Amino acid sequence: MKLFESFQLGDITLPNRMVMAPMTRNRADANGIVPPMMVAYYKQRASAGLIITESTPVSPQAIGYPFTPGISSNDQVASWSNVTSAVHAAGGHIFIQLQYCGRISHSSLLPNNAIPLAPSALRPAGLAVTYTGMQEYVTPRSVETGEILDIVMQFQRAAEMAKHAGFDGVEVHGANGYIIDQFLRDGTNQRTDMYGGNVQNRMRLLNEILDAVSTVWPMQRVGVRLTPENSFNSMSDSNPQEHFGYFIQQLSLRGLAYLHVLEGDMMTKTSTVNYRDLRLKFAGSYIANNGYDFLRAEEALKDGTTDLVAFGVPFLANPDLVRRYREKLPLNTANPATFYGGGETGYIDYPFYSNEASVPAGL
């Protein structure tokens, strides 16, 4: 079965083609420090060919949700080092996903109650998650042209910190309605300067971030995540097939570790984009994501649609998902009530499979 074949990802040999997708779990402390239960959580899932961590804000200005881990202070780096050491000791590989939330934030989450930044002053629909409960999103401030370099440098500094923390690589989060995606898609980018208008300009921020990150990491240790048509966080684009076709062609020239694509709209469960066509525009390794199960993953790998497959909820509820899929064992049932926030329950207590009875995963 192709899912369990080894795969050469740049200079890293993965033991299988199963990727643990990035999943926000809100289990860090209020200072963005990784607690021991997060170390256990990632160690339990180290049999994945590759782990991509939950979205990790690159700076205090990048935060969009409570209790998310950071990668901008020495204490945060030290706490993440416990994760990377544990995963490596278990034979795993782990990349950190670098995030800047932009308008998907709230002033109460930012230093000095700052107004969130975005390419254009367009308020998203819905409610922000804050430490005091759900609150209306605020209208973001359109970032000035001269301020964009600071955002780029925040990614570069976070990439440096990720190296100190012992990660195997970084994934630049250009997806799901956060600031890079806000610049890429014309539904949220109404700028008239060099960062708005045509596809070349809308991609400029992502290109500058990748240029900066490449001064820290070789490109074969850098991945990019995109979501061409996901409507999550009030996102839209007038022509995702054409626009993301251009973005992906340009990314193909960089020699990235991989391109990680959420295929379809996770909100509406629909799709109008031809992802096979997009995949063919990328010369490197491709990770497919969004609702894949074992059978669908095998089919996609066999027909060459993808090189690797990312699994979210199945890995969340099954720390031994690789074994369960390989041996065709039944899966644990996920509990959505414990997805976001809380303690060890619904986090590190999902059992490994036992022939006799399910037993706690342990630490």
C-alpha positions as CSV (number, residue, x, y, z in Angstrom):
1,M,0.0,0.0,0.0
2,K,1.5,3.3,-1.1
3,L,0.4,5.2,2.1
4,F,3.0,3.2,4.1
5,E,5.8,3.6,1.6
6,S,8.8,5.8,2.6
7,F,9.1,9.1,0.8
8,Q,12.0,11.4,0.2
9,L,11.0,14.9,1.2
10,G,14.0,17.0,0.2
11,D,16.8,15.7,2.3
12,I,14.5,14.0,4.8
13,T,13.4,10.4,4.4
14,L,9.9,10.0,5.8
15,P,8.9,6.5,6.9
16,N,5.4,6.8,5.4
17,R,3.3,9.2,3.4
18,M,0.9,10.1,6.2
19,V,1.1,13.7,7.4
20,M,-0.4,14.9,10.7
21,A,-2.2,18.1,9.6
22,P,-1.9,21.3,11.6
23,M,-4.8,21.5,14.1
24,T,-5.3,24.4,16.5
25,R,-6.0,22.9,20.0
26,N,-5.7,26.0,22.3
27,R,-3.7,24.1,25.0
28,A,-0.8,26.5,25.5
29,D,-0.7,28.8,28.5
30,A,-1.6,32.5,28.3
31,N,2.1,33.4,27.6
32,G,2.3,31.1,24.6
33,I,4.3,28.5,26.5
34,V,4.0,24.8,25.5
35,P,2.9,22.7,28.5
36,P,3.9,19.1,29.2
37,M,0.6,17.8,27.8
38,M,1.5,19.3,24.4
39,V,4.8,17.4,24.5
40,A,2.9,14.2,25.2
41,Y,0.4,15.0,22.4
42,Y,2.9,15.3,19.7
43,K,5.1,12.5,20.9
44,Q,2.1,10.1,20.9
45,R,1.7,10.9,17.2
46,A,5.3,10.6,16.1
47,S,4.6,7.6,13.9
48,A,3.2,10.0,11.3
49,G,5.6,10.4,8.4
50,L,5.6,14.1,9.1
51,I,3.9,16.2,11.8
52,I,3.0,19.8,11.0
53,T,2.3,21.7,14.3
54,E,-0.7,23.8,15.0
55,S,-0.6,27.3,13.8
56,T,2.0,29.3,15.8
57,P,1.9,33.1,15.8
58,V,5.3,34.5,14.7
59,S,5.0,37.4,17.2
60,P,2.7,39.0,19.8
61,Q,1.3,41.1,17.0
62,A,0.4,38.0,15.0
63,I,-1.9,36.4,17.6
64,G,-5.5,35.7,16.7
65,Y,-6.7,33.2,19.4
66,P,-6.3,32.5,23.1
67,F,-4.0,29.9,24.4
68,T,-2.0,29.4,21.2
69,P,1.7,28.6,21.4
70,G,4.2,31.2,20.3
71,I,7.7,31.1,18.7
72,S,9.0,34.6,19.4
73,S,10.4,34.4,23.0
74,N,13.2,32.4,24.5
75,D,10.8,30.7,26.9
76,Q,8.5,29.7,24.1
77,V,11.5,28.3,22.2
78,A,12.6,26.3,25.2
79,S,9.1,24.8,25.7
80,W,8.9,23.9,22.0
81,S,12.4,22.2,22.3
82,N,10.8,19.7,24.6
83,V,8.3,18.8,21.8
84,T,10.9,18.4,19.1
85,S,13.2,16.4,21.3
86,A,10.3,14.0,22.2
87,V,9.2,13.6,18.6
88,H,12.8,13.0,17.4
89,A,13.4,10.5,20.2
90,A,10.3,8.6,19.0
91,G,11.7,8.6,15.4
92,G,9.4,11.3,14.1
93,H,9.8,14.5,12.0
94,I,8.2,17.8,12.8
95,F,7.7,21.1,11.0
96,I,6.2,24.2,12.7
97,Q,3.5,26.2,11.0
98,L,4.2,29.9,11.1
99,Q,1.1,32.1,11.3
100,Y,0.2,35.8,11.3
101,C,-3.6,36.2,11.8
102,G,-4.1,39.7,10.6
103,R,-7.7,40.8,10.7
104,I,-8.7,37.4,12.2
105,S,-7.9,38.7,15.7
106,H,-9.2,41.2,18.3
107,S,-7.6,44.2,20.0
108,S,-7.8,42.5,23.4
109,L,-5.4,39.8,22.1
110,L,-2.8,42.2,20.8
111,P,-0.1,44.4,22.6
112,N,-1.5,47.7,23.7
113,N,-5.0,46.8,22.4
114,A,-3.8,47.5,18.9
115,I,-6.2,47.3,16.0
116,P,-5.5,44.2,13.9
117,L,-3.7,44.8,10.6
118,A,-4.9,43.6,7.2
119,P,-4.3,44.4,3.5
120,S,-7.5,46.4,3.4
121,A,-9.9,47.8,6.1
122,L,-12.6,45.1,5.6
123,R,-14.1,43.6,8.8
124,P,-14.7,39.9,8.6
125,A,-18.1,38.5,9.5
126,G,-18.6,36.5,12.7
127,L,-17.1,36.6,16.1
128,A,-13.6,36.6,17.5
129,V,-12.5,34.2,20.2
130,T,-11.1,36.1,23.1
131,Y,-10.1,35.4,26.7
132,T,-13.4,36.9,27.8
133,G,-15.6,35.1,25.3
134,M,-16.9,35.7,21.8
135,Q,-16.7,39.3,20.6
136,E,-17.5,41.1,17.3
137,Y,-14.5,41.4,15.0
138,V,-13.2,44.9,14.8
139,T,-12.6,46.7,11.5
140,P,-8.9,46.1,10.8
141,R,-6.4,48.9,9.9
142,S,-5.0,48.7,6.4
143,V,-1.3,48.1,6.9
144,E,0.8,50.9,5.4
145,T,3.3,50.0,2.7
146,G,6.2,50.9,4.9
147,E,5.0,48.7,7.7
148,I,5.0,45.5,5.6
149,L,8.7,44.9,6.0
150,D,8.2,44.5,9.8
151,I,5.7,41.7,9.1
152,V,8.2,40.0,6.9
153,M,10.9,40.3,9.5
154,Q,8.7,38.8,12.1
155,F,8.5,35.7,10.0
156,Q,12.2,35.7,9.6
157,R,12.8,36.0,13.3
158,A,10.3,33.2,14.0
159,A,12.1,31.0,11.4
160,E,15.3,31.6,13.4
161,M,13.6,30.7,16.6
162,A,12.1,27.6,15.1
163,K,15.6,26.4,14.2
164,H,16.8,27.0,17.8
165,A,13.8,25.0,19.0
166,G,15.0,22.0,17.0
167,F,12.3,21.8,14.3
168,D,13.1,19.9,11.1
169,G,11.6,22.7,9.0
170,V,8.8,25.4,8.8
171,E,5.5,25.7,7.0
172,V,4.5,29.2,6.0
173,H,0.8,29.5,6.6
174,G,-0.6,31.2,3.5
175,A,-4.1,29.8,4.0
176,N,-7.5,29.9,5.8
177,G,-8.0,33.6,5.8
178,Y,-4.9,34.8,7.7
179,I,-2.8,37.7,6.6
180,I,-0.9,36.1,3.7
181,D,-4.2,34.6,2.3
182,Q,-5.8,38.1,2.9
183,F,-3.2,39.5,0.5
184,L,-3.4,36.7,-2.0
185,R,-7.2,36.8,-2.6
186,D,-8.9,39.7,-4.2
187,G,-12.0,39.5,-1.9
188,T,-9.9,40.9,0.9
189,N,-7.1,42.8,-1.0
190,Q,-8.3,46.1,-2.4
191,R,-5.0,47.8,-2.3
192,T,-3.8,50.1,-5.0
193,D,-0.1,50.0,-4.1
194,M,2.6,47.5,-5.0
195,Y,0.9,44.9,-2.8
196,G,-2.5,45.0,-4.5
197,G,-4.3,44.7,-7.8
198,N,-2.8,42.1,-10.1
199,V,-1.7,38.6,-9.1
200,Q,2.0,39.6,-9.1
201,N,1.4,42.3,-6.6
202,R,-0.9,40.3,-4.4
203,M,1.8,37.6,-4.1
204,R,4.5,40.0,-3.2
205,L,4.1,39.6,0.6
206,L,4.3,35.8,0.3
207,N,7.4,36.1,-1.9
208,E,9.1,38.5,0.5
209,I,8.4,36.3,3.4
210,L,9.8,33.3,1.6
211,D,12.9,35.3,0.6
212,A,13.4,36.2,4.3
213,V,12.8,32.7,5.6
214,S,15.2,31.3,3.0
215,T,18.0,33.2,4.7
216,V,17.4,31.0,7.7
217,W,16.3,27.6,6.2
218,P,17.2,26.0,2.9
219,M,14.1,25.9,0.7
220,Q,14.0,22.1,0.9
221,R,13.1,22.6,4.6
222,V,10.3,25.2,3.9
223,G,6.7,24.3,3.0
224,V,3.7,26.5,2.1
225,R,0.1,26.0,2.8
226,L,-2.7,27.4,0.5
227,T,-6.5,27.3,0.5
228,P,-7.7,28.4,-3.0
229,E,-11.4,28.4,-2.3
230,N,-11.9,28.0,1.4
231,S,-14.6,30.5,2.6
232,F,-13.5,30.2,6.3
233,N,-12.9,33.6,7.9
234,S,-15.0,35.4,5.3
235,M,-12.7,34.7,2.4
236,S,-13.4,34.8,-1.3
237,D,-11.6,35.2,-4.7
238,S,-13.0,36.1,-8.1
239,N,-11.1,33.4,-9.9
240,P,-9.3,30.9,-7.7
241,Q,-8.4,28.5,-10.5
242,E,-6.6,31.2,-12.5
243,H,-5.1,33.2,-9.6
244,F,-3.9,30.2,-7.6
245,G,-2.6,28.6,-10.8
246,Y,-0.3,31.6,-11.1
247,F,0.7,31.5,-7.4
248,I,1.5,27.8,-7.6
249,Q,3.5,28.1,-10.8
250,Q,5.6,30.7,-9.1
251,L,6.1,28.6,-5.9
252,S,7.1,25.7,-8.1
253,L,10.3,27.7,-9.1
254,R,11.5,27.9,-5.5
255,G,12.4,24.3,-4.7
256,L,10.1,24.1,-1.7
257,A,10.0,21.1,0.6
258,Y,6.3,20.8,-0.4
259,L,3.1,22.6,-1.3
260,H,0.3,21.8,1.2
261,V,-3.2,22.4,-0.3
262,L,-6.6,22.3,1.4
263,E,-8.7,21.1,-1.5
264,G,-12.2,22.5,-1.5
265,D,-14.2,24.6,1.0
266,M,-14.2,23.0,4.4
267,M,-17.2,25.2,5.3
268,T,-19.6,24.3,2.5
269,K,-17.9,20.9,1.7
270,T,-18.0,21.9,-2.0
271,S,-15.5,22.6,-4.7
272,T,-15.4,24.3,-8.1
273,V,-11.6,24.2,-8.5
274,N,-9.7,21.6,-10.6
275,Y,-7.1,20.6,-8.1
276,R,-5.4,18.1,-10.4
277,D,-4.7,21.0,-12.7
278,L,-3.2,23.0,-9.8
279,R,-1.2,20.1,-8.7
280,L,0.3,19.7,-12.2
281,K,1.6,23.2,-12.0
282,F,3.8,22.4,-9.0
283,A,7.0,20.5,-9.8
284,G,7.7,19.5,-6.2
285,S,6.2,17.4,-3.4
286,Y,2.4,17.9,-2.9
287,I,0.4,17.3,0.2
288,A,-3.4,16.9,-0.3
289,N,-5.7,17.8,2.6
290,N,-9.4,18.0,3.4
291,G,-11.5,15.0,4.4
292,Y,-9.3,12.2,3.3
293,D,-9.7,8.8,4.7
294,F,-7.6,5.7,4.1
295,L,-9.3,4.6,0.8
296,R,-9.4,8.0,-0.7
297,A,-5.8,8.6,0.3
298,E,-4.7,5.3,-1.3
299,E,-6.5,6.2,-4.5
300,A,-5.0,9.6,-4.7
301,L,-1.5,8.3,-4.2
302,K,-1.9,5.5,-6.8
303,D,-3.2,7.8,-9.5
304,G,-0.5,10.4,-8.8
305,T,-2.8,13.1,-7.7
306,T,-0.7,13.7,-4.6
307,D,2.6,12.6,-3.0
308,L,1.5,12.8,0.7
309,V,-1.8,13.0,2.4
310,A,-2.6,15.1,5.5
311,F,-5.1,13.8,8.1
312,G,-6.6,16.0,10.8
313,V,-9.3,14.6,13.0
314,P,-8.3,11.0,12.5
315,F,-4.8,11.8,14.0
316,L,-6.4,13.9,16.7
317,A,-8.5,10.9,17.9
318,N,-6.0,8.1,17.0
319,P,-2.4,8.6,18.2
320,D,-1.6,5.3,16.5
321,L,-3.4,6.1,13.3
322,V,-0.6,4.8,11.1
323,R,-0.9,1.3,12.7
324,R,-4.7,1.4,12.7
325,Y,-4.7,2.1,8.9
326,R,-2.0,-0.4,8.1
327,E,-3.6,-3.2,10.1
328,K,-7.2,-2.1,9.2
329,L,-8.1,-1.7,12.8
330,P,-11.2,0.2,14.1
331,L,-10.7,3.9,14.9
332,N,-11.5,5.9,18.0
333,T,-14.4,8.3,17.8
334,A,-13.4,12.0,18.1
335,N,-15.1,14.2,20.6
336,P,-15.6,17.7,19.1
337,A,-16.5,19.2,22.5
338,T,-12.8,18.8,23.4
339,F,-11.2,20.0,20.2
340,Y,-10.5,23.6,21.4
341,G,-9.2,24.4,24.8
342,G,-9.3,22.4,28.1
343,G,-6.9,19.9,29.6
344,E,-5.8,16.4,29.0
345,T,-9.3,15.0,28.4
346,G,-9.9,14.7,24.7
347,Y,-6.3,15.6,24.1
348,I,-3.8,12.9,25.3
349,D,-6.2,10.3,26.6
350,Y,-7.3,8.8,23.3
351,P,-6.2,5.2,23.6
352,F,-3.8,3.3,21.4
353,Y,-5.3,0.1,20.0
354,S,-5.0,-3.1,22.0
355,N,-6.0,-6.6,21.0
356,E,-7.4,-7.1,24.5
357,A,-8.9,-3.7,25.2
358,S,-8.2,-0.1,24.5
359,V,-5.6,1.2,26.9
360,P,-4.6,4.8,27.7
361,A,-2.0,6.2,25.4
362,G,0.2,7.3,28.3
363,L,2.9,9.9,28.3
